Amino acid sequence: MRPRHKQLRHTLIALALATATAHATTVIDNANGYTLNAKGDVIQFASLAFDDAGRILAVGTAADVAAKAPQAKHVDMAGRTVLPGLIDAHGHVFGLGEMLTQLDLSTTTSLPQALAAIGDYARGNARAAWVRGRGWNQENWKLGRFPTARELDGVVADRPVWLERVDGHAGWANGRALALAGITDQTPDPVGGKIVRDTAGHATGVLVDAAQAMIQKVLPQPTEQEARTMLDRALGTMASVGLTSAHDAGIGIAQDRLYRDYADHGKLTARIYAMIGGTGADFDQLAQNGPLNTYGHDMYALRAVKLYADGALGSRGAALLAPYTDDPHSHGLLFHSNGEIDAMIAKAMKKGYQVNVHAIGDAGNRQILDTFAKEIPANRSQALRHRIEHAQVVTLADIPRFKRIGIIPSMQPTHATSDKNMAEQRIGPERIKGAYAWRTFLAQGSRIACGSDFPVEAPNPFFGIHAAVTRQDANGNPIAGWYPEQEMSLKEALRCFTLDAAYAGHQEQTQGSLEAGKYADFIVIDRDLFKISPYDIHEIGVLETWVGGRQVYRKVQ
């Protein structure tokens, strides 16, 4: 057979196979459906058809879809509201699983309450070698200081205790844990970290940012079974709140191995877009064959790198250009010199990876913008859609540089409503104008990729949509919204948790909206997002979650 005829024959076979598999197997009927189209317009639909590969074949009226799917199975939505599956553009999946299997201090409102919870947990887990937990926030306790090892020793002295702050950028240890880590009053602060000390110079038990590594070196690592339990718990929670995809902000070899295994065996119930944590030994091994753009029927991707510029605002680790308003002796902490962060970013870009950098303070954001402005042209990596994660406090002069350089601001709306009780105290009334500045970014044409940073915040994306459109917390405070001039419209908020989050992961062709050719990733909710009061959005409940045409969650009635 001549080459031309052979090529034509292969093309015809491929088309025949595609046609044979492009028959709708399921039609979602009688839906109060909403989706965004490629232009960002809100489109309503009543029916949606997808094939056995989970790809959407038709969306529209019942008659139009039925005509294109004559032999399909029909599922009656009974008039319930259907939305595209929601995407969290910045979370920590194993961190969420860890919190779900350890002590959760996020709801404690005072130090005595937290100490009582720690003591109860320790007694209930008497066989655990360490007492582990997360979620404390001294600002919520109105403590005016960090807690101490001595206070922890009063409730647990027989075993080491390690409790991560809500933002993950500080930890609280008891005396036994400090001793195991070899931390004394004479231990120097590491580069990019701080051992909190009292006025007499004694280590108090709180370690900020890079100082946490001294404890982490002596912490027992989770077994594979424990890691699987964490992943199972996290995936279950994500499905229950309507997340069909998450961008996991910093994984290593062990997590990558589990994700591939789960994808191989059909156990991933959310699509995972993962970022390699750092450019060290794990990166060298995972990046041997370059970025993994897709794996396991588009359930997993590993094509980004996560780096850090600085710490967090709540623990005063965010790097500021001028001192903290409430601590004039501190500028926070840059984790790396300009040369070091430059080398890491260049290394990842040269390998073809999208680079996503955590930057909270205005000094951290400026350092990364300066580096991106240099390295993106040098490495011809404009198409990789590099990101700054959080972009939380940015000078007004630096915000336009995101658009000019081509950087995606990856932001978390609930950070604003959680931080409002301390943010302006930290940075004052002038710098706050460039903080949590969603409207300013949107007005210049930036695409915001929204997430939650779970488990720092709750993984529920409706909490994020609510915060984005109201600038209020779940209790309705403040009444007029916190700096309401920066709020989003409902359409913009939905877009940043769908199409623009997908775009930030190079996945807008397969996710983010319910359109022909994309995956049937959708959720069914208990009320109409577009008809209820914006102030009630956080109360929306998810009834069903579908990923690739497969139901992965159904609320027990």
Secondary structure as a PSIPRED ss2 file (coil, helix, strand):
# PSIPRED VFORMAT (PSIPRED V4.0)

   1 M C   1.000  0.000  0.000
   2 R C   1.000  0.000  0.000
   3 P H   0.000  1.000  0.000
   4 R H   0.000  1.000  0.000
   5 H H   0.000  1.000  0.000
   6 K H   0.000  1.000  0.000
   7 Q H   0.000  1.000  0.000
   8 L H   0.000  1.000  0.000
   9 R H   0.000  1.000  0.000
  10 H H   0.000  1.000  0.000
  11 T H   0.000  1.000  0.000
  12 L H   0.000  1.000  0.000
  13 I H   0.000  1.000  0.000
  14 A H   0.000  1.000  0.000
  15 L H   0.000  1.000  0.000
  16 A H   0.000  1.000  0.000
  17 L H   0.000  1.000  0.000
  18 A H   0.000  1.000  0.000
  19 T H   0.000  1.000  0.000
  20 A H   0.000  1.000  0.000
  21 T H   0.000  1.000  0.000
  22 A C   1.000  0.000  0.000
  23 H C   1.000  0.000  0.000
  24 A E   0.000  0.000  1.000
  25 T E   0.000  0.000  1.000
  26 T E   0.000  0.000  1.000
  27 V E   0.000  0.000  1.000
  28 I E   0.000  0.000  1.000
  29 D E   0.000  0.000  1.000
  30 N C   1.000  0.000  0.000
  31 A C   1.000  0.000  0.000
  32 N E   0.000  0.000  1.000
  33 G E   0.000  0.000  1.000
  34 Y E   0.000  0.000  1.000
  35 T E   0.000  0.000  1.000
  36 L E   0.000  0.000  1.000
  37 N C   1.000  0.000  0.000
  38 A C   1.000  0.000  0.000
  39 K C   1.000  0.000  0.000
  40 G C   1.000  0.000  0.000
  41 D C   1.000  0.000  0.000
  42 V E   0.000  0.000  1.000
  43 I E   0.000  0.000  1.000
  44 Q E   0.000  0.000  1.000
  45 F E   0.000  0.000  1.000
  46 A C   1.000  0.000  0.000
  47 S E   0.000  0.000  1.000
  48 L E   0.000  0.000  1.000
  49 A E   0.000  0.000  1.000
  50 F E   0.000  0.000  1.000
  51 D E   0.000  0.000  1.000
  52 D C   1.000  0.000  0.000
  53 A C   1.000  0.000  0.000
  54 G C   1.000  0.000  0.000
  55 R E   0.000  0.000  1.000
  56 I E   0.000  0.000  1.000
  57 L E   0.000  0.000  1.000
  58 A E   0.000  0.000  1.000
  59 V E   0.000  0.000  1.000
  60 G E   0.000  0.000  1.000
  61 T C   1.000  0.000  0.000
  62 A H   0.000  1.000  0.000
  63 A H   0.000  1.000  0.000
  64 D H   0.000  1.000  0.000
  65 V H   0.000  1.000  0.000
  66 A H   0.000  1.000  0.000
  67 A H   0.000  1.000  0.000
  68 K H   0.000  1.000  0.000
  69 A C   1.000  0.000  0.000
  70 P C   1.000  0.000  0.000
  71 Q C   1.000  0.000  0.000
  72 A C   1.000  0.000  0.000
  73 K E   0.000  0.000  1.000
  74 H E   0.000  0.000  1.000
  75 V E   0.000  0.000  1.000
  76 D E   0.000  0.000  1.000
  77 M C   1.000  0.000  0.000
  78 A C   1.000  0.000  0.000
  79 G C   1.000  0.000  0.000
  80 R C   1.000  0.000  0.000
  81 T E   0.000  0.000  1.000
  82 V E   0.000  0.000  1.000
  83 L E   0.000  0.000  1.000
  84 P E   0.000  0.000  1.000
  85 G C   1.000  0.000  0.000
  86 L E   0.000  0.000  1.000
  87 I E   0.000  0.000  1.000
  88 D E   0.000  0.000  1.000
  89 A E   0.000  0.000  1.000
  90 H E   0.000  0.000  1.000
  91 G E   0.000  0.000  1.000
  92 H C   1.000  0.000  0.000
  93 V H   0.000  1.000  0.000
  94 F H   0.000  1.000  0.000
  95 G H   0.000  1.000  0.000
  96 L H   0.000  1.000  0.000
  97 G H   0.000  1.000  0.000
  98 E H   0.000  1.000  0.000
  99 M H   0.000  1.000  0.000
 100 L H   0.000  1.000  0.000
 101 T C   1.000  0.000  0.000
 102 Q C   1.000  0.000  0.000
 103 L E   0.000  0.000  1.000
 104 D E   0.000  0.000  1.000
 105 L C   1.000  0.000  0.000
 106 S C   1.000  0.000  0.000
 107 T C   1.000  0.000  0.000
 108 T C   1.000  0.000  0.000
 109 T C   1.000  0.000  0.000
 110 S C   1.000  0.000  0.000
 111 L H   0.000  1.000  0.000
 112 P H   0.000  1.000  0.000
 113 Q H   0.000  1.000  0.000
 114 A H   0.000  1.000  0.000
 115 L H   0.000  1.000  0.000
 116 A H   0.000  1.000  0.000
 117 A H   0.000  1.000  0.000
 118 I H   0.000  1.000  0.000
 119 G H   0.000  1.000  0.000
 120 D H   0.000  1.000  0.000
 121 Y H   0.000  1.000  0.000
 122 A H   0.000  1.000  0.000
 123 R H   0.000  1.000  0.000
 124 G H   0.000  1.000  0.000
 125 N C   1.000  0.000  0.000
 126 A C   1.000  0.000  0.000
 127 R C   1.000  0.000  0.000
 128 A C   1.000  0.000  0.000
 129 A C   1.000  0.000  0.000
 130 W C   1.000  0.000  0.000
 131 V E   0.000  0.000  1.000
 132 R E   0.000  0.000  1.000
 133 G E   0.000  0.000  1.000
 134 R E   0.000  0.000  1.000
 135 G E   0.000  0.000  1.000
 136 W E   0.000  0.000  1.000
 137 N C   1.000  0.000  0.000
 138 Q C   1.000  0.000  0.000
 139 E C   1.000  0.000  0.000
 140 N C   1.000  0.000  0.000
 141 W C   1.000  0.000  0.000
 142 K C   1.000  0.000  0.000
 143 L C   1.000  0.000  0.000
 144 G C   1.000  0.000  0.000
 145 R C   1.000  0.000  0.000
 146 F C   1.000  0.000  0.000
 147 P C   1.000  0.000  0.000
 148 T C   1.000  0.000  0.000
 149 A H   0.000  1.000  0.000
 150 R H   0.000  1.000  0.000
 151 E H   0.000  1.000  0.000
 152 L H   0.000  1.000  0.000
 153 D H   0.000  1.000  0.000
 154 G C   1.000  0.000  0.000
 155 V C   1.000  0.000  0.000
 156 V C   1.000  0.000  0.000
 157 A C   1.000  0.000  0.000
 158 D C   1.000  0.000  0.000
 159 R C   1.000  0.000  0.000
 160 P C   1.000  0.000  0.000
 161 V E   0.000  0.000  1.000
 162 W E   0.000  0.000  1.000
 163 L E   0.000  0.000  1.000
 164 E E   0.000  0.000  1.000
 165 R E   0.000  0.000  1.000
 166 V C   1.000  0.000  0.000
 167 D C   1.000  0.000  0.000
 168 G C   1.000  0.000  0.000
 169 H C   1.000  0.000  0.000
 170 A E   0.000  0.000  1.000
 171 G E   0.000  0.000  1.000
 172 W E   0.000  0.000  1.000
 173 A E   0.000  0.000  1.000
 174 N C   1.000  0.000  0.000
 175 G H   0.000  1.000  0.000
 176 R H   0.000  1.000  0.000
 177 A H   0.000  1.000  0.000
 178 L H   0.000  1.000  0.000
 179 A H   0.000  1.000  0.000
 180 L H   0.000  1.000  0.000
 181 A H   0.000  1.000  0.000
 182 G C   1.000  0.000  0.000
 183 I C   1.000  0.000  0.000
 184 T C   1.000  0.000  0.000
 185 D C   1.000  0.000  0.000
 186 Q C   1.000  0.000  0.000
 187 T C   1.000  0.000  0.000
 188 P C   1.000  0.000  0.000
 189 D C   1.000  0.000  0.000
 190 P C   1.000  0.000  0.000
 191 V C   1.000  0.000  0.000
 192 G C   1.000  0.000  0.000
 193 G E   0.000  0.000  1.000
 194 K E   0.000  0.000  1.000
 195 I E   0.000  0.000  1.000
 196 V E   0.000  0.000  1.000
 197 R E   0.000  0.000  1.000
 198 D C   1.000  0.000  0.000
 199 T C   1.000  0.000  0.000
 200 A C   1.000  0.000  0.000
 201 G C   1.000  0.000  0.000
 202 H C   1.000  0.000  0.000
 203 A E   0.000  0.000  1.000
 204 T E   0.000  0.000  1.000
 205 G E   0.000  0.000  1.000
 206 V E   0.000  0.000  1.000
 207 L E   0.000  0.000  1.000
 208 V E   0.000  0.000  1.000
 209 D E   0.000  0.000  1.000
 210 A H   0.000  1.000  0.000
 211 A H   0.000  1.000  0.000
 212 Q H   0.000  1.000  0.000
 213 A H   0.000  1.000  0.000
 214 M H   0.000  1.000  0.000
 215 I H   0.000  1.000  0.000
 216 Q H   0.000  1.000  0.000
 217 K C   1.000  0.000  0.000
 218 V C   1.000  0.000  0.000
 219 L C   1.000  0.000  0.000
 220 P C   1.000  0.000  0.000
 221 Q C   1.000  0.000  0.000
 222 P C   1.000  0.000  0.000
 223 T C   1.000  0.000  0.000
 224 E H   0.000  1.000  0.000
 225 Q H   0.000  1.000  0.000
 226 E H   0.000  1.000  0.000
 227 A H   0.000  1.000  0.000
 228 R H   0.000  1.000  0.000
 229 T H   0.000  1.000  0.000
 230 M H   0.000  1.000  0.000
 231 L H   0.000  1.000  0.000
 232 D H   0.000  1.000  0.000
 233 R H   0.000  1.000  0.000
 234 A H   0.000  1.000  0.000
 235 L H   0.000  1.000  0.000
 236 G H   0.000  1.000  0.000
 237 T H   0.000  1.000  0.000
 238 M H   0.000  1.000  0.000
 239 A H   0.000  1.000  0.000
 240 S H   0.000  1.000  0.000
 241 V C   1.000  0.000  0.000
 242 G C   1.000  0.000  0.000
 243 L E   0.000  0.000  1.000
 244 T E   0.000  0.000  1.000
 245 S E   0.000  0.000  1.000
 246 A E   0.000  0.000  1.000
 247 H E   0.000  0.000  1.000
 248 D E   0.000  0.000  1.000
 249 A E   0.000  0.000  1.000
 250 G E   0.000  0.000  1.000
 251 I E   0.000  0.000  1.000
 252 G C   1.000  0.000  0.000
 253 I H   0.000  1.000  0.000
 254 A H   0.000  1.000  0.000
 255 Q H   0.000  1.000  0.000
 256 D H   0.000  1.000  0.000
 257 R H   0.000  1.000  0.000
 258 L H   0.000  1.000  0.000
 259 Y H   0.000  1.000  0.000
 260 R H   0.000  1.000  0.000
 261 D H   0.000  1.000  0.000
 262 Y H   0.000  1.000  0.000
 263 A H   0.000  1.000  0.000
 264 D H   0.000  1.000  0.000
 265 H C   1.000  0.000  0.000
 266 G C   1.000  0.000  0.000
 267 K C   1.000  0.000  0.000
 268 L C   1.000  0.000  0.000
 269 T C   1.000  0.000  0.000
 270 A C   1.000  0.000  0.000
 271 R E   0.000  0.000  1.000
 272 I E   0.000  0.000  1.000
 273 Y E   0.000  0.000  1.000
 274 A E   0.000  0.000  1.000
 275 M E   0.000  0.000  1.000
 276 I E   0.000  0.000  1.000
 277 G E   0.000  0.000  1.000
 278 G C   1.000  0.000  0.000
 279 T C   1.000  0.000  0.000
 280 G C   1.000  0.000  0.000
 281 A H   0.000  1.000  0.000
 282 D H   0.000  1.000  0.000
 283 F H   0.000  1.000  0.000
 284 D H   0.000  1.000  0.000
 285 Q H   0.000  1.000  0.000
 286 L H   0.000  1.000  0.000
 287 A C   1.000  0.000  0.000
 288 Q C   1.000  0.000  0.000
 289 N C   1.000  0.000  0.000
 290 G C   1.000  0.000  0.000
 291 P C   1.000  0.000  0.000
 292 L E   0.000  0.000  1.000
 293 N E   0.000  0.000  1.000
 294 T E   0.000  0.000  1.000
 295 Y E   0.000  0.000  1.000
 296 G C   1.000  0.000  0.000
 297 H C   1.000  0.000  0.000
 298 D C   1.000  0.000  0.000
 299 M C   1.000  0.000  0.000
 300 Y E   0.000  0.000  1.000
 301 A E   0.000  0.000  1.000
 302 L E   0.000  0.000  1.000
 303 R E   0.000  0.000  1.000
 304 A E   0.000  0.000  1.000
 305 V E   0.000  0.000  1.000
 306 K E   0.000  0.000  1.000
 307 L E   0.000  0.000  1.000
 308 Y E   0.000  0.000  1.000
 309 A C   1.000  0.000  0.000
 310 D E   0.000  0.000  1.000
 311 G C   1.000  0.000  0.000
 312 A C   1.000  0.000  0.000
 313 L C   1.000  0.000  0.000
 314 G C   1.000  0.000  0.000
 315 S C   1.000  0.000  0.000
 316 R C   1.000  0.000  0.000
 317 G C   1.000  0.000  0.000
 318 A C   1.000  0.000  0.000
 319 A C   1.000  0.000  0.000
 320 L C   1.000  0.000  0.000
 321 L C   1.000  0.000  0.000
 322 A C   1.000  0.000  0.000
 323 P C   1.000  0.000  0.000
 324 Y E   0.000  0.000  1.000
 325 T C   1.000  0.000  0.000
 326 D C   1.000  0.000  0.000
 327 D E   0.000  0.000  1.000
 328 P C   1.000  0.000  0.000
 329 H C   1.000  0.000  0.000
 330 S C   1.000  0.000  0.000
 331 H C   1.000  0.000  0.000
 332 G C   1.000  0.000  0.000
 333 L C   1.000  0.000  0.000
 334 L E   0.000  0.000  1.000
 335 F C   1.000  0.000  0.000
 336 H C   1.000  0.000  0.000
 337 S C   1.000  0.000  0.000
 338 N H   0.000  1.000  0.000
 339 G H   0.000  1.000  0.000
 340 E H   0.000  1.000  0.000
 341 I H   0.000  1.000  0.000
 342 D H   0.000  1.000  0.000
 343 A H   0.000  1.000  0.000
 344 M H   0.000  1.000  0.000
 345 I H   0.000  1.000  0.000
 346 A H   0.000  1.000  0.000
 347 K H   0.000  1.000  0.000
 348 A H   0.000  1.000  0.000
 349 M H   0.000  1.000  0.000
 350 K H   0.000  1.000  0.000
 351 K C   1.000  0.000  0.000
 352 G C   1.000  0.000  0.000
 353 Y C   1.000  0.000  0.000
 354 Q E   0.000  0.000  1.000
 355 V E   0.000  0.000  1.000
 356 N E   0.000  0.000  1.000
 357 V E   0.000  0.000  1.000
 358 H E   0.000  0.000  1.000
 359 A E   0.000  0.000  1.000
 360 I C   1.000  0.000  0.000
 361 G C   1.000  0.000  0.000
 362 D H   0.000  1.000  0.000
 363 A H   0.000  1.000  0.000
 364 G H   0.000  1.000  0.000
 365 N H   0.000  1.000  0.000
 366 R H   0.000  1.000  0.000
 367 Q H   0.000  1.000  0.000
 368 I H   0.000  1.000  0.000
 369 L H   0.000  1.000  0.000
 370 D H   0.000  1.000  0.000
 371 T H   0.000  1.000  0.000
 372 F H   0.000  1.000  0.000
 373 A H   0.000  1.000  0.000
 374 K H   0.000  1.000  0.000
 375 E H   0.000  1.000  0.000
 376 I H   0.000  1.000  0.000
 377 P H   0.000  1.000  0.000
 378 A H   0.000  1.000  0.000
 379 N H   0.000  1.000  0.000
 380 R C   1.000  0.000  0.000
 381 S C   1.000  0.000  0.000
 382 Q H   0.000  1.000  0.000
 383 A H   0.000  1.000  0.000
 384 L H   0.000  1.000  0.000
 385 R C   1.000  0.000  0.000
 386 H C   1.000  0.000  0.000
 387 R E   0.000  0.000  1.000
 388 I E   0.000  0.000  1.000
 389 E E   0.000  0.000  1.000
 390 H E   0.000  0.000  1.000
 391 A C   1.000  0.000  0.000
 392 Q C   1.000  0.000  0.000
 393 V E   0.000  0.000  1.000
 394 V C   1.000  0.000  0.000
 395 T C   1.000  0.000  0.000
 396 L C   1.000  0.000  0.000
 397 A C   1.000  0.000  0.000
 398 D C   1.000  0.000  0.000
 399 I H   0.000  1.000  0.000
 400 P H   0.000  1.000  0.000
 401 R H   0.000  1.000  0.000
 402 F H   0.000  1.000  0.000
 403 K H   0.000  1.000  0.000
 404 R H   0.000  1.000  0.000
 405 I H   0.000  1.000  0.000
 406 G C   1.000  0.000  0.000
 407 I C   1.000  0.000  0.000
 408 I E   0.000  0.000  1.000
 409 P E   0.000  0.000  1.000
 410 S E   0.000  0.000  1.000
 411 M E   0.000  0.000  1.000
 412 Q C   1.000  0.000  0.000
 413 P H   0.000  1.000  0.000
 414 T H   0.000  1.000  0.000
 415 H H   0.000  1.000  0.000
 416 A H   0.000  1.000  0.000
 417 T H   0.000  1.000  0.000
 418 S H   0.000  1.000  0.000
 419 D H   0.000  1.000  0.000
 420 K C   1.000  0.000  0.000
 421 N C   1.000  0.000  0.000
 422 M C   1.000  0.000  0.000
 423 A H   0.000  1.000  0.000
 424 E H   0.000  1.000  0.000
 425 Q H   0.000  1.000  0.000
 426 R H   0.000  1.000  0.000
 427 I H   0.000  1.000  0.000
 428 G H   0.000  1.000  0.000
 429 P H   0.000  1.000  0.000
 430 E H   0.000  1.000  0.000
 431 R H   0.000  1.000  0.000
 432 I H   0.000  1.000  0.000
 433 K H   0.000  1.000  0.000
 434 G H   0.000  1.000  0.000
 435 A E   0.000  0.000  1.000
 436 Y C   1.000  0.000  0.000
 437 A C   1.000  0.000  0.000
 438 W H   0.000  1.000  0.000
 439 R H   0.000  1.000  0.000
 440 T H   0.000  1.000  0.000
 441 F H   0.000  1.000  0.000
 442 L H   0.000  1.000  0.000
 443 A H   0.000  1.000  0.000
 444 Q C   1.000  0.000  0.000
 445 G C   1.000  0.000  0.000
 446 S C   1.000  0.000  0.000
 447 R C   1.000  0.000  0.000
 448 I C   1.000  0.000  0.000
 449 A E   0.000  0.000  1.000
 450 C E   0.000  0.000  1.000
 451 G C   1.000  0.000  0.000
 452 S C   1.000  0.000  0.000
 453 D C   1.000  0.000  0.000
 454 F C   1.000  0.000  0.000
 455 P C   1.000  0.000  0.000
 456 V C   1.000  0.000  0.000
 457 E C   1.000  0.000  0.000
 458 A C   1.000  0.000  0.000
 459 P C   1.000  0.000  0.000
 460 N C   1.000  0.000  0.000
 461 P H   0.000  1.000  0.000
 462 F H   0.000  1.000  0.000
 463 F H   0.000  1.000  0.000
 464 G H   0.000  1.000  0.000
 465 I H   0.000  1.000  0.000
 466 H H   0.000  1.000  0.000
 467 A H   0.000  1.000  0.000
 468 A H   0.000  1.000  0.000
 469 V H   0.000  1.000  0.000
 470 T H   0.000  1.000  0.000
 471 R C   1.000  0.000  0.000
 472 Q C   1.000  0.000  0.000
 473 D C   1.000  0.000  0.000
 474 A C   1.000  0.000  0.000
 475 N C   1.000  0.000  0.000
 476 G C   1.000  0.000  0.000
 477 N C   1.000  0.000  0.000
 478 P C   1.000  0.000  0.000
 479 I C   1.000  0.000  0.000
 480 A C   1.000  0.000  0.000
 481 G C   1.000  0.000  0.000
 482 W C   1.000  0.000  0.000
 483 Y C   1.000  0.000  0.000
 484 P H   0.000  1.000  0.000
 485 E H   0.000  1.000  0.000
 486 Q H   0.000  1.000  0.000
 487 E C   1.000  0.000  0.000
 488 M C   1.000  0.000  0.000
 489 S C   1.000  0.000  0.000
 490 L H   0.000  1.000  0.000
 491 K H   0.000  1.000  0.000
 492 E H   0.000  1.000  0.000
 493 A H   0.000  1.000  0.000
 494 L H   0.000  1.000  0.000
 495 R H   0.000  1.000  0.000
 496 C H   0.000  1.000  0.000
 497 F C   1.000  0.000  0.000
 498 T C   1.000  0.000  0.000
 499 L H   0.000  1.000  0.000
 500 D H   0.000  1.000  0.000
 501 A H   0.000  1.000  0.000
 502 A H   0.000  1.000  0.000
 503 Y H   0.000  1.000  0.000
 504 A H   0.000  1.000  0.000
 505 G C   1.000  0.000  0.000
 506 H C   1.000  0.000  0.000
 507 Q C   1.000  0.000  0.000
 508 E C   1.000  0.000  0.000
 509 Q C   1.000  0.000  0.000
 510 T C   1.000  0.000  0.000
 511 Q C   1.000  0.000  0.000
 512 G C   1.000  0.000  0.000
 513 S C   1.000  0.000  0.000
 514 L C   1.000  0.000  0.000
 515 E C   1.000  0.000  0.000
 516 A C   1.000  0.000  0.000
 517 G C   1.000  0.000  0.000
 518 K C   1.000  0.000  0.000
 519 Y E   0.000  0.000  1.000
 520 A C   1.000  0.000  0.000
 521 D C   1.000  0.000  0.000
 522 F E   0.000  0.000  1.000
 523 I E   0.000  0.000  1.000
 524 V E   0.000  0.000  1.000
 525 I E   0.000  0.000  1.000
 526 D C   1.000  0.000  0.000
 527 R C   1.000  0.000  0.000
 528 D C   1.000  0.000  0.000
 529 L C   1.000  0.000  0.000
 530 F C   1.000  0.000  0.000
 531 K C   1.000  0.000  0.000
 532 I C   1.000  0.000  0.000
 533 S C   1.000  0.000  0.000
 534 P H   0.000  1.000  0.000
 535 Y H   0.000  1.000  0.000
 536 D H   0.000  1.000  0.000
 537 I H   0.000  1.000  0.000
 538 H H   0.000  1.000  0.000
 539 E H   0.000  1.000  0.000
 540 I C   1.000  0.000  0.000
 541 G C   1.000  0.000  0.000
 542 V E   0.000  0.000  1.000
 543 L E   0.000  0.000  1.000
 544 E E   0.000  0.000  1.000
 545 T E   0.000  0.000  1.000
 546 W E   0.000  0.000  1.000
 547 V E   0.000  0.000  1.000
 548 G C   1.000  0.000  0.000
 549 G C   1.000  0.000  0.000
 550 R E   0.000  0.000  1.000
 551 Q E   0.000  0.000  1.000
 552 V E   0.000  0.000  1.000
 553 Y E   0.000  0.000  1.000
 554 R E   0.000  0.000  1.000
 555 K C   1.000  0.000  0.000
 556 V C   1.000  0.000  0.000
 557 Q C   1.000  0.000  0.000
